[in-house]
Amino acid sequence: MQQTLTGFAFAVPVALLVLSRVAEVQTQDSERRAAMAFTQTAVASFLTSYGKVLQLRDALTYIAANVGRFSYGGSQGDRDAAARHLQGIPGQHRADLHDLCGGWAALREAARPRLAQAGVQWLYESEIAAIADWLIRANESMDRMQFLAHPTRPLDGGDQPISRTMTEAAHNLSTALNEVKVLIEEPGFYHRLTHL
């Protein structure tokens, strides 16, 4: 009887420790899976926004390729068409850029810390900072374009300084979006972004 009690006295604490450890491992695994699922959803949302912003980049690339014809030469009709196109960009694409920046913020400020807490290393701080920096520059350029595109500011006609300033802001926005594209589409980064 005493051997049974002694065995029981040792077996119960050991069993409780084993069960506690199993429960802890299951909780950690559950947290890791939840963090990965959250991140995958955030990455999908970010990449959807990124696809929309690439359309903006393509439009700006077209304008940059034709900037001399639109702003410094060519017919008044060409300058008027360029001005209308530039004025329309902030209204058409502001929300897309906002969604892209919000998606990046969700990855940087929510997904990455959640993964780190679950013990998953994901993306390098230098990559995160570089993309955030270019997105800030893109936002600043979009803000400048939006300010210049206000309907009370005519870009066409004889108002060349505003037209040139608007073209410069469009060029700066295009440059920032090109840099974001280069960083995101770098094979190593894109793999780390999309494969947890």
C-alpha positions in Angstrom: 0.0 0.0 0.0 2.8 2.4 0.8 4.5 1.7 -2.5 1.2 2.4 -4.3 0.9 5.7 -2.5 4.5 6.6 -3.2 4.1 5.8 -6.9 0.9 7.7 -7.0 2.6 10.7 -5.3 5.3 10.8 -8.0 3.2 9.8 -11.0 0.5 12.5 -10.6 2.9 15.5 -10.6 4.8 14.0 -13.5 1.6 13.4 -15.5 0.5 17.0 -14.7 3.8 18.4 -15.9 3.6 16.3 -19.1 0.0 17.4 -19.8 0.9 21.0 -19.0 3.7 20.9 -21.5 1.5 19.3 -24.2 -1.1 22.0 -23.6 1.6 24.7 -23.9 2.9 23.3 -27.1 -0.6 23.1 -28.6 -1.3 26.7 -27.5 1.9 27.9 -29.1 1.2 26.0 -32.3 -2.3 27.4 -32.4 -1.0 30.9 -31.9 1.6 30.4 -34.7 -1.0 29.1 -37.1 -3.3 32.0 -36.3 -0.5 34.5 -36.8 0.4 32.9 -40.1 -3.2 32.9 -41.3 -3.6 36.6 -40.3 -0.4 37.4 -42.1 -1.4 35.5 -45.3 -4.7 37.4 -45.4 -2.9 40.7 -44.9 -0.3 39.9 -47.6 -3.2 39.0 -50.0 -4.8 42.3 -49.3 -1.5 44.2 -49.7 -0.8 42.5 -53.0 -4.3 43.3 -54.3 -3.7 47.0 -53.5 -0.2 46.8 -55.0 -1.7 45.6 -58.3 -4.0 48.6 -58.4 -1.2 51.0 -57.7 0.8 49.5 -60.6 -1.8 50.9 -62.9 -1.1 54.3 -61.4 2.6 53.8 -62.0 1.9 52.8 -65.6 -0.1 56.0 -66.2 2.6 58.1 -64.6 5.3 56.4 -66.7 3.3 57.3 -69.8 3.1 60.9 -68.8 6.8 61.0 -67.9 7.7 59.5 -71.3 5.7 62.3 -73.0 6.5 65.1 -70.6 8.4 67.1 -73.2 5.7 66.9 -75.8 3.0 67.7 -73.2 4.6 70.5 -71.2 7.3 72.2 -73.3 6.2 71.7 -76.9 3.4 70.2 -78.9 0.1 71.7 -79.4 -2.2 73.4 -76.9 -4.5 70.4 -77.3 -1.6 68.1 -76.1 -1.0 70.3 -73.1 -4.7 70.5 -72.3 -5.0 66.7 -72.5 -2.0 66.2 -70.3 -3.3 68.7 -67.7 -6.7 67.0 -67.6 -5.0 63.6 -67.2 -2.7 64.9 -64.4 -5.7 66.6 -62.6 -7.6 63.3 -62.7 -4.9 61.1 -61.1 -5.3 62.1 -57.5 -9.1 61.6 -57.6 -8.8 58.2 -59.4 -5.9 56.7 -57.5 -5.7 58.3 -54.0 -7.7 55.6 -52.5 -5.5 52.9 -54.1 -2.4 54.4 -52.7 -4.1 54.8 -49.3 -5.0 51.1 -49.4 -1.5 50.1 -50.3 0.0 52.1 -47.4 -2.6 50.8 -45.0 -1.9 47.2 -46.2 1.9 47.8 -45.6 1.2 49.3 -42.2 -0.9 46.2 -41.3 2.0 43.9 -42.3 4.6 46.1 -40.5 2.7 46.9 -37.3 0.4 43.9 -36.8 1.5 40.9 -38.8 5.2 41.0 -38.2 5.1 41.5 -34.4 2.4 38.8 -34.1 4.6 36.4 -36.1 7.6 37.3 -34.0 5.7 36.7 -30.8 4.8 33.3 -32.2 8.5 32.6 -32.9 8.4 33.1 -36.7 11.1 35.2 -38.3 9.6 37.2 -41.2 11.1 40.0 -43.3 14.1 42.1 -42.4 13.8 45.4 -40.7 15.8 47.1 -43.5 13.4 45.9 -46.1 10.4 47.1 -44.1 12.0 50.5 -43.5 12.9 50.9 -47.2 9.4 50.2 -48.4 7.9 52.4 -45.7 10.2 55.2 -46.8 9.3 55.0 -50.4 5.6 54.8 -49.6 5.9 58.0 -47.5 7.5 59.7 -50.5 4.7 58.4 -52.8 2.2 59.8 -50.4 3.9 63.2 -50.2 4.0 63.4 -54.0 0.3 62.4 -54.2 -0.5 65.1 -51.7 1.4 67.6 -53.8 -0.5 66.5 -56.9 -3.8 66.6 -55.1 -3.1 70.2 -54.0 -2.1 71.3 -57.5 -5.0 69.4 -59.1 -7.6 71.4 -57.2 -10.3 72.6 -59.7 -9.6 76.2 -58.9 -6.0 75.8 -60.2 -6.1 75.6 -63.9 -3.1 73.6 -65.3 -3.7 74.3 -68.9 -3.3 77.4 -71.0 -0.6 79.8 -70.0 0.0 78.5 -66.5 3.2 76.6 -67.2 4.7 76.8 -63.7 1.8 74.9 -62.2 1.8 72.5 -65.1 5.5 71.9 -64.6 5.2 71.6 -60.9 2.4 69.0 -61.4 4.6 67.1 -63.8 7.4 67.1 -61.3 5.1 65.8 -58.6 3.9 63.1 -61.0 7.5 62.2 -61.8 8.4 62.0 -58.1 5.3 59.8 -57.5 6.3 57.6 -60.4 9.9 57.3 -59.1 8.7 56.4 -55.6 6.3 53.7 -57.0 9.0 52.3 -59.2 11.3 51.9 -56.1 8.5 50.2 -54.2 8.0 47.9 -57.2 11.7 47.1 -57.4 11.8 46.3 -53.7 8.7 44.2 -53.6 9.5 42.2 -56.8 13.0 41.5 -55.7 12.9 37.6 -55.8 14.2 37.0 -52.3 11.9 39.6 -50.7 8.8 38.5 -52.7 9.5 34.9 -51.6 9.8 35.9 -47.9 6.7 38.1 -48.2 4.5 35.4 -49.7 5.9 32.2 -48.2 5.8 31.9 -44.4 
